[in-house]
Amino acid sequence: MLVRVKVERVTLDTAASRFVVILKDEKQNRWLPIVVGSTEAQAIALQLEKIVPPRPLTHDLMKNLLESVDVNISRIVVNELRENTYFAVIGLQKNGASKSIDARPSDAIALALRVNAPIFVEEDVMQKASITEKDAQIDDIEDDYSPGDRLEQLNVELRSAVQDERYEEAAKIRDEIRKIKEDLRDSS
């Protein structure tokens, strides 16, 4: 199943000194952080801010080339997460024929923004890697854990990371919390 998302913003994850594009699923209030390069972050941010550079950037050039040969971008889909790397496809249409081509999510998003194409994420990718408001709240903790326990500490760190918009760090903390909870369930 595909989940329609919008680009909420591009931000700098100060903890890791990397740019992150934040995709938001408004129906279920989930955020998907994707690390992008500085060039792609700039291309996405410029388009979000509706700033037109004096000369076309690479993604503007790609848009112009596709338009010149009457090829439309129908949608982009972030379709896979493998070994902490996201994958995407760009849906193209020409004369009623459709084709999908592989792309880095950052390039696909930059292009989609330029042509107002819808952006989607596969549901299984959202389930694996998205952050929800619930993830940022302190969960019920087993009674046999003291307040200084690692799980509680991670929940506090997660809430802080989300509040400070350090989404990549929040995703790592969320994954560690899930692993600890799975281990606790398996041991009981």
JOCOR-V117088 format. One record per residue. N is the residue number from 0. OMEGA is omega in whole degrees, 0 to 359 (none if undefined). Layout:
# JOCOR-V117088
N,OMEGA ; N,OMEGA
This chain:
# JOCOR-V117088
0,180 ; 1,178 ; 2,178 ; 3,181 ; 4,172 ; 5,176 ; 6,181 ; 7,179 ; 8,171 ; 9,183 ; 10,176 ; 11,175 ; 12,186 ; 13,180 ; 14,183 ; 15,182 ; 16,178 ; 17,177 ; 18,181 ; 19,172 ; 20,183 ; 21,175 ; 22,183 ; 23,171 ; 24,186 ; 25,181 ; 26,183 ; 27,177 ; 28,178 ; 29,177 ; 30,178 ; 31,178 ; 32,178 ; 33,178 ; 34,179 ; 35,177 ; 36,183 ; 37,179 ; 38,180 ; 39,177 ; 40,179 ; 41,180 ; 42,179 ; 43,182 ; 44,179 ; 45,180 ; 46,178 ; 47,181 ; 48,180 ; 49,177 ; 50,180 ; 51,179 ; 52,182 ; 53,177 ; 54,183 ; 55,171 ; 56,183 ; 57,182 ; 58,174 ; 59,178 ; 60,178 ; 61,178 ; 62,181 ; 63,178 ; 64,179 ; 65,179 ; 66,182 ; 67,178 ; 68,176 ; 69,175 ; 70,179 ; 71,172 ; 72,183 ; 73,180 ; 74,169 ; 75,181 ; 76,169 ; 77,194 ; 78,183 ; 79,172 ; 80,182 ; 81,180 ; 82,179 ; 83,177 ; 84,178 ; 85,177 ; 86,180 ; 87,172 ; 88,176 ; 89,177 ; 90,180 ; 91,176 ; 92,175 ; 93,178 ; 94,178 ; 95,178 ; 96,180 ; 97,178 ; 98,175 ; 99,177 ; 100,179 ; 101,179 ; 102,169 ; 103,180 ; 104,182 ; 105,178 ; 106,180 ; 107,180 ; 108,179 ; 109,178 ; 110,181 ; 111,180 ; 112,182 ; 113,182 ; 114,181 ; 115,177 ; 116,178 ; 117,180 ; 118,180 ; 119,173 ; 120,175 ; 121,182 ; 122,181 ; 123,175 ; 124,178 ; 125,181 ; 126,181 ; 127,196 ; 128,183 ; 129,177 ; 130,179 ; 131,175 ; 132,180 ; 133,178 ; 134,184 ; 135,179 ; 136,177 ; 137,180 ; 138,174 ; 139,183 ; 140,179 ; 141,183 ; 142,185 ; 143,177 ; 144,178 ; 145,180 ; 146,180 ; 147,183 ; 148,181 ; 149,181 ; 150,179 ; 151,178 ; 152,179 ; 153,178 ; 154,177 ; 155,178 ; 156,179 ; 157,179 ; 158,179 ; 159,181 ; 160,179 ; 161,180 ; 162,181 ; 163,178 ; 164,174 ; 165,191 ; 166,179 ; 167,177 ; 168,179 ; 169,180 ; 170,179 ; 171,179 ; 172,178 ; 173,180 ; 174,179 ; 175,177 ; 176,179 ; 177,180 ; 178,179 ; 179,180 ; 180,177 ; 181,179 ; 182,179 ; 183,178 ; 184,182 ; 185,182 ; 186,181 ; 187,none
